[in-house]
Amino acid sequence: MSKSENIKLKGRELATRLTGISTPIGGISWKPPADERDKARRLLVYLAGQRALHYPYNKEIGTFVVQSVVDTRERITRDLKALSMGSLLRETMRAMQAVCRKFLDENQSPSAGYGWPYEAQLLSTLGELRALFGIHIARIACAYDLEVDACLGGVLPPEPEQEHNKSRNKESGDSGK
């Protein structure tokens, strides 16, 4: 099973938790509109093509990273106009837009990404951007039951530790720290 298939299965599993509530006397559920789901799918496809989210850190070039983030922010800003107020996708995309803005604010130097300390600043803020985008990408994939391209797998939140690994560490005296 490929990494993207694992992600899709995880998305389906979590989507049921996010979209429905059951009680002893009945339940309610939410199913995202098909149009909104298609917009979410197109966004994930677009993000898979953005170097800022998956290109190896040691090969990143400051101006290319910044341009990728600028392009991503512009795309998100344009796509937001077509979403209804209060939609989950709109809320998530606004958060992604804020992450882009913060990255760009912190990398305004014309030499961003070239030499010390600019390279360290760029890579630090790029790591933060990737981590936050990973959370938002996972949220979109779960809510809309979408597959995430394998190239974005590195930004997704890690799988939770399995219980048997925790008990094995306790038995061996390893606290996991």
Secondary structure, DSSP 4 states (H G I P E B T S, - for coil): --HHHHHHHHHHHHHHHHHEEEETTEEEE----HHHHHHHHHHHHHHHT-GGGTS-GGG--HHHHHHHHHHHHHHHHHHHTTS-TT-HHHHHHHHHHHHHHHHHHHT-STTTTSSTTHHHHHHHHHHHHHHHHHHHHHHHHHHHT----GGGGGGSPPPPPPHHHHHHHHHTT----
